[in-house]
Amino acid sequence: MTTAIQDHGSTRPAGPPTGRHTEERVLAELQREHGAALFTFLLRLTSGDRQRAEDLVQETLLRVWQHPEALAPENGSVRPWLFTVGRRLAIDARRARLSRPTEVDGASLDRTPACADHAERSAAVLDVRDAVQTLSPEHRAVLHQVYFRDASTAEAAAALDIPPGTVKSRAYYALRALRRVLPGYSGDLH
């Protein structure tokens, strides 16, 4: 049977556990003394996820079981070791979660809008091309700069050698004309 010593208000085994019964008693004692504080600490690290924090407490206690030398009296208080192990486990769990793709259940897939097929998209592209051809060359040039080359108003004005206000005006009227030619088009033209 192991004896206990006082360690700043907490009892701890005098040496590594020797039998199965002793190990269970020691783990129960550690859980009773340090479990609540460890859980609170891990709850903060898991952004309030109680289930994850509880799992990390259990994993931390499993590490104690795997490394009984951590309970040796010459190592001092076991609480800092428990918190360090718990923090490292929380960091490892977060890294593992972030390295995996997000899991999706069937219900969220049902809410995902279906993508249009390629034929429908190709037809829409042709419709937009035909509609752009109905615009004046000046309006097409502004749309080309602003929407296809992603130029700012100032950049488009410099490229076309016109004032920025003219770029804004031509872009506005070009989009308005396209909306009239493509009344059923639901895409964002700006």
C-alpha positions in Angstrom: 0.0 0.0 0.0 1.4 3.4 -0.9 1.6 6.2 1.7 0.7 9.8 1.1 2.6 13.0 1.8 1.3 16.6 2.0 2.1 18.9 -1.1 0.8 22.4 -0.6 -2.6 21.3 0.5 -2.9 18.3 -1.7 -2.1 14.7 -1.0 -0.2 12.6 -3.5 1.2 9.1 -3.5 4.6 8.6 -2.0 5.8 6.7 -5.0 4.6 5.2 -8.3 1.5 3.0 -7.9 2.3 -0.7 -7.7 -1.0 -2.5 -8.3 -4.2 -2.1 -10.3 -6.3 -1.2 -7.2 -3.7 1.4 -6.2 -3.6 2.9 -9.7 -7.4 3.3 -9.7 -7.4 4.9 -6.3 -4.6 7.3 -7.2 -6.3 8.3 -10.4 -9.6 8.8 -8.5 -7.7 10.9 -6.0 -6.1 13.0 -8.7 -9.5 13.5 -10.4 -11.1 14.6 -7.1 -8.3 17.0 -6.2 -7.3 18.5 -9.6 -10.1 17.5 -12.0 -12.3 20.6 -11.5 -9.4 23.0 -11.9 -8.1 21.1 -14.9 -11.5 21.0 -16.5 -12.0 24.7 -16.1 -8.6 25.4 -17.6 -9.3 23.1 -20.6 -12.7 24.5 -21.0 -11.2 27.9 -21.7 -8.7 26.4 -24.1 -11.5 24.7 -26.0 -13.6 27.9 -26.3 -16.3 26.5 -24.0 -16.7 23.0 -25.6 -17.5 20.9 -22.6 -17.3 17.6 -24.4 -13.8 18.3 -25.7 -12.7 19.6 -22.3 -14.0 16.4 -20.6 -12.2 14.3 -23.2 -9.0 16.2 -22.6 -9.2 15.7 -18.8 -9.6 12.0 -19.3 -6.7 11.9 -21.8 -4.6 13.8 -19.3 -5.4 11.3 -16.6 -4.6 8.5 -19.0 -1.1 10.1 -19.4 -0.7 9.9 -15.6 -1.6 6.2 -15.7 1.0 5.7 -18.5 3.7 7.7 -16.7 3.5 6.9 -13.0 7.0 8.4 -12.5 5.3 11.9 -12.8 3.8 11.1 -9.3 7.2 10.7 -7.6 7.4 13.0 -4.6 10.7 14.4 -5.7 9.0 16.0 -8.7 7.0 18.3 -6.5 3.3 19.2 -7.1 1.6 17.2 -9.8 -0.8 20.0 -10.8 1.6 22.0 -13.0 2.5 18.7 -14.8 -1.2 17.9 -15.3 -1.9 21.4 -16.7 1.1 21.2 -19.0 0.0 17.8 -20.3 -3.6 19.0 -20.7 -2.5 22.2 -22.6 -0.3 20.2 -24.9 -3.1 17.7 -25.6 -5.5 20.6 -26.3 -3.0 22.1 -28.8 -2.5 18.8 -30.5 -6.2 18.2 -30.7 -6.8 21.7 -32.3 -4.0 21.1 -34.8 -5.4 17.8 -35.7 -8.9 19.2 -36.2 -7.6 22.1 -38.3 -5.6 19.8 -40.5 -8.7 17.7 -41.5 -11.3 19.0 -43.9 -14.5 20.1 -42.2 -17.0 17.3 -41.8 -20.4 17.7 -43.4 -23.5 15.8 -42.5 -26.3 14.9 -44.9 -28.6 17.7 -43.6 -26.2 20.4 -44.5 -25.7 18.9 -48.0 -29.4 19.1 -48.5 -29.3 22.9 -47.9 -26.4 23.4 -50.3 -27.6 24.9 -53.6 -27.1 22.7 -56.6 -24.7 24.0 -59.1 -25.9 24.6 -62.6 -24.7 22.2 -65.2 -21.9 23.1 -67.6 -24.2 23.4 -70.6 -26.4 26.0 -68.7 -23.3 28.0 -67.7 -21.9 27.9 -71.2 -25.3 29.2 -72.6 -25.2 32.0 -70.0 -21.7 33.0 -71.0 -22.7 33.1 -74.7 -25.8 35.2 -73.8 -23.6 37.7 -71.8 -21.1 37.9 -74.7 -23.9 38.7 -77.2 -25.3 41.3 -74.8 -21.9 43.0 -74.4 -21.6 43.2 -78.2 -24.7 45.4 -78.3 -22.9 48.1 -76.2 -21.0 50.9 -77.7 -17.2 50.5 -78.0 -16.7 53.1 -75.2 -18.9 51.2 -72.8 -17.3 47.8 -73.7 -13.8 49.3 -73.1 -14.8 50.5 -69.6 -16.4 47.2 -68.7 -13.3 45.4 -70.0 -11.0 47.5 -67.8 -13.2 47.6 -64.6 -14.7 44.0 -64.6 -12.4 41.8 -66.7 -9.1 43.4 -65.8 -10.3 44.3 -62.2 -8.9 47.8 -62.6 -9.8 50.6 -60.2 -11.6 53.6 -61.5 -8.4 55.6 -61.5 -6.5 52.8 -63.3 -9.2 52.4 -65.9 -9.3 56.2 -66.4 -5.5 56.2 -67.0 -5.6 53.3 -69.4 -8.5 54.7 -71.4 -7.2 58.3 -71.1 -10.6 59.6 -69.8 -11.6 61.3 -66.5 -12.5 59.0 -63.6 -16.1 60.4 -63.6 -16.5 59.3 -67.2 -15.4 55.8 -66.2 -18.0 55.7 -63.5 -20.7 57.1 -65.7 -20.0 54.7 -68.6 -19.8 51.7 -66.3 -23.2 52.6 -64.8 -24.9 53.0 -68.2 -23.2 49.9 -69.6 -24.5 47.8 -66.7 -28.0 49.3 -67.0 -28.1 48.5 -70.7 -27.0 44.9 -70.0 -29.7 44.5 -67.4 -32.3 45.5 -70.1 -30.8 43.1 -72.6 -30.5 40.2 -70.1 -33.7 40.6 -68.0 -33.7 37.0 -66.8 -30.0 37.0 -65.8 -29.6 36.6 -62.0 -25.9 36.9 -61.8 -24.1 39.9 -60.2 -22.9 42.2 -63.0 -21.1 44.5 -60.6 
